[in-house]
Amino acid sequence: MKAIVHVGLKPGVLDPQGKAVADTLGRMGFDEVASARIGKVIELDLTGIAQADAEIRVKEMCEKLLANMVIETYRIEFEG
């Protein structure tokens, strides 16, 4: 089974990298881009664990290492 973790900044947290991307896209002629937020995607291949247990374990992983809970949020998807 695969767990896909999407991590992004909480609303209101400044995103200088996202601002730089949005500004550069605007200068390149992509005027429709009003803003951008940068996040990360983490794919975890899990073996030997039931879906219900995987949900608990991946949540623990997010809260202990994968996401900075002070400034980031996360969302988990499972495949397979």
Rosetta blueprint (number, residue, H / E / L):
1 M L
2 K E
3 A E
4 I E
5 V E
6 H E
7 V E
8 G E
9 L E
10 K L
11 P L
12 G L
13 V L
14 L L
15 D L
16 P H
17 Q H
18 G H
19 K H
20 A H
21 V H
22 A H
23 D H
24 T H
25 L H
26 G H
27 R H
28 M L
29 G L
30 F L
31 D L
32 E L
33 V L
34 A L
35 S L
36 A L
37 R L
38 I L
39 G L
40 K E
41 V E
42 I E
43 E E
44 L E
45 D E
46 L L
47 T L
48 G L
49 I L
50 A L
51 Q H
52 A H
53 D H
54 A H
55 E H
56 I H
57 R H
58 V H
59 K H
60 E H
61 M H
62 C H
63 E H
64 K H
65 L H
66 L H
67 A L
68 N L
69 M L
70 V L
71 I L
72 E E
73 T E
74 Y E
75 R E
76 I E
77 E E
78 F E
79 E E
80 G L
